[in-house]
Amino acid sequence: MIFNYTIDDADAYQAYPPAAMPSIGASGAEILVADYSADGIEGTPGHVNIVLRFPSKEAAMAWYTGEEYTAAKRLRQAATSGHVTLSDGFTMPS
């Protein structure tokens, strides 16, 4: 799952990481990227990039739509603008 966003309200955003982290840990996800000062190369991406790896798309969606993360998600959505995408991992072509 890939998060790319801009923090619009830094004070309000401060509540998000401590609210989200317990649910991420409990989900079995691995944090691959957590960059709060990313450099956009093309287009107009946000300055925050977070990449989480889950065991499956189903596990990712269970976390994203689950009760524990939904409360944290509302905090992020209120304080940021951007995008979240769900992508398959890389498989080397044969």
C-alpha positions as CSV (number, residue, x, y, z in Angstrom):
1,M,0.0,0.0,0.0
2,I,1.5,3.3,-1.1
3,F,0.6,6.6,0.6
4,N,1.6,9.9,-1.0
5,Y,0.4,13.1,0.6
6,T,1.0,16.6,1.8
7,I,0.5,17.6,5.4
8,D,-1.9,20.5,5.3
9,D,-2.3,20.9,9.1
10,A,0.9,19.9,10.9
11,D,-0.7,20.3,14.4
12,A,-3.6,18.1,13.7
13,Y,-1.3,15.5,11.9
14,Q,0.7,15.0,15.1
15,A,-2.1,12.7,16.4
16,Y,-2.0,10.4,13.4
17,P,1.3,8.5,13.7
18,P,0.8,7.3,17.3
19,A,-2.8,6.4,16.4
20,A,-1.8,4.4,13.3
21,M,1.3,2.6,14.5
22,P,-0.4,0.0,16.8
23,S,-2.7,-1.1,14.0
24,I,0.2,-1.3,11.5
25,G,2.1,-3.5,13.9
26,A,-0.8,-5.7,14.7
27,S,-1.6,-6.2,11.0
28,G,1.7,-7.9,10.2
29,A,2.6,-5.1,7.7
30,E,6.2,-4.2,7.1
31,I,7.1,-0.5,6.7
32,L,9.3,-0.3,3.7
33,V,9.4,3.5,3.3
34,A,8.6,6.3,5.6
35,D,9.9,9.6,4.1
36,Y,8.5,12.9,5.2
37,S,10.7,15.0,2.9
38,A,10.5,13.2,-0.5
39,D,11.7,15.0,-3.6
40,G,9.2,15.0,-6.4
41,I,10.7,14.3,-9.8
42,E,7.6,14.3,-12.0
43,G,4.2,15.8,-11.5
44,T,3.2,17.3,-8.2
45,P,3.4,14.6,-5.6
46,G,3.1,15.2,-1.9
47,H,6.2,15.4,0.2
48,V,5.3,12.4,2.4
49,N,5.7,8.8,1.0
50,I,4.8,5.8,3.1
51,V,5.0,2.2,1.7
52,L,3.6,-0.7,3.6
53,R,4.1,-4.3,2.6
54,F,1.3,-6.8,3.6
55,P,1.2,-10.5,3.2
56,S,-1.6,-10.1,0.6
57,K,-4.0,-7.5,-0.9
58,E,-6.7,-9.0,1.3
59,A,-4.6,-8.4,4.4
60,A,-4.0,-4.8,3.3
61,M,-7.7,-4.1,2.7
62,A,-8.6,-5.8,6.0
63,W,-6.2,-3.4,7.8
64,Y,-7.3,-0.3,5.8
65,T,-11.0,-0.9,6.4
66,G,-10.7,-2.3,9.9
67,E,-12.0,-0.6,12.9
68,E,-8.6,0.1,14.5
69,Y,-7.1,1.9,11.5
70,T,-10.3,3.6,10.5
71,A,-10.1,5.8,13.6
72,A,-6.5,6.8,12.7
73,K,-7.3,7.1,9.0
74,R,-9.8,9.9,9.8
75,L,-7.0,11.8,11.6
76,R,-4.8,11.6,8.5
77,Q,-7.5,12.4,6.1
78,A,-8.5,15.6,8.1
79,A,-4.9,16.8,8.1
80,T,-3.5,15.9,4.7
81,S,-4.3,15.8,1.0
82,G,-3.0,13.1,-1.3
83,H,-3.5,9.6,-2.5
84,V,-3.4,6.0,-1.3
85,T,-3.0,3.1,-3.8
86,L,-2.9,-0.7,-3.4
87,S,-0.4,-2.4,-5.6
88,D,0.9,-5.9,-6.1
89,G,4.5,-6.6,-5.2
90,F,7.1,-7.2,-7.8
91,T,7.5,-10.6,-9.3
92,M,10.5,-11.2,-11.6
93,P,9.2,-12.2,-15.1
94,S,10.3,-15.6,-16.2
